[in-house]
Amino acid sequence: MYRNMKLLPFTALRAFRPSRTTSHFARALKATAVWQQQQQHTFVSQPSPDTPNPLAPQFSTVNADEVRKFSVKSAEWWDPHGEFAMLHLMNPARIAYVREMIAGKGNRNDLPLEGMRVLDIGCGGGLLSESLVRLGAQVIGADASFENIQIAKLHARKDPALWIEPGSLEYRNTTAEHLHANRVTFDLILAMEIIEHVSHPSEFLRVCADMVRPGGHLILSTISRTPLAYLLTVVLAEDVLRMVHRGTHDWSKYIKSRELAEGIAELDGPWEVTDVRGIGWNPLAGKWVLPEQGVSPGGLEGLEVNYFLTARKGEVSREGA
């Protein structure tokens, strides 16, 4: 029943900048004006490059079938009871994890990502992107699906608070390879629930890692290729409970945490995996639970399902320069 997959070797808006003395009320008025301008904007009916003077990448990890699959369901992104209900429920845990990895456990700063340039690659309808902006980040949400990006833009118009500095939000219908070809860099890149949907996970990981600035972080979440994961995400979620449509998951593309950590170790540059953490669904409480540590109960690989991984890119050594 299960196929073994050998993982390939892993070889805006800133309309004004208020001074410290600028009142919150004045900033809110300015944000509202920007929001109203956004409301009047009309999108074209066909996708167009969102990166200024884009350089074409020589290689793409985009899986066209996967893009089409999620484009069809794009209108459901912000329905908390629809196709993406489990992602809505996972979002608080994802944000809690990002806060802990960047600001440290117990940090109560309301804007822990202030001043950070962040990429949410494979952003879908913007569930995570909007939350990152509220933490003070300057966010680019990127997705290969034109339909997903339009839904994300439309939803973002509904909240003027998203346009109040220090956070900012920009959506682009583009790919990781396109951004990489144009030499765009970030302090933090989030690739959440996407690496299992690309055609070449090793190349996708390399491209994302190259765009992280020295001292920056790469955070991924995905599903481990275990029998338990197949039972829960395919048999139960798709075939029995119909929580998501059939074909959403391809078990053969799942990646074990050990494999992903090995992929990080093979990247160019000084990379270090700083945390690997499992996340589990509690059906009684109706929420995702993020443990203090560990990927699975007892550390057993066979019990892995969903997990997060954080890696930090070391500073470039200047010795011998």
Sequence and secondary structure as in RCSB ss.txt:
>XXXX:A:sequence
MYRNMKLLPFTALRAFRPSRTTSHFARALKATAVWQQQQQHTFVSQPSPDTPNPLAPQFSTVNADEVRKFSVKSA
EWWDPHGEFAMLHLMNPARIAYVREMIAGKGNRNDLPLEGMRVLDIGCGGGLLSESLVRLGAQVIGADASFENIQ
IAKLHARKDPALWIEPGSLEYRNTTAEHLHANRVTFDLILAMEIIEHVSHPSEFLRVCADMVRPGGHLILSTISR
TPLAYLLTVVLAEDVLRMVHRGTHDWSKYIKSRELAEGIAELDGPWEVTDVRGIGWNPLAGKWVLPEQGVSPGGL
EGLEVNYFLTARKGEVSREGA
>XXXX:A:secstr
                   TTS HHHHHHHHHHHHHHHHH    SS    SSS    S     HHHHHHHHHTGG
GTT TTSTTHHHHHHHHHHHHHHHHHHH TT   S TTTT EEEEET TTSHHHHHHHHTT EEEEEES HHHHH
HHHHHHTT GGGGSTT EEEEEE  HHHHHHTT  EEEEEEES GGGSS HHHHHHHHHHTEEEEEEEEEEEE  
SHHHHIIIIIIIIIIS SS TTS  GGG   HHHHHHHHHTSSS EEEEEEEEEEEETTTTEEE  SSBSSGGG 
GGG  EEEEEEEE     TT 
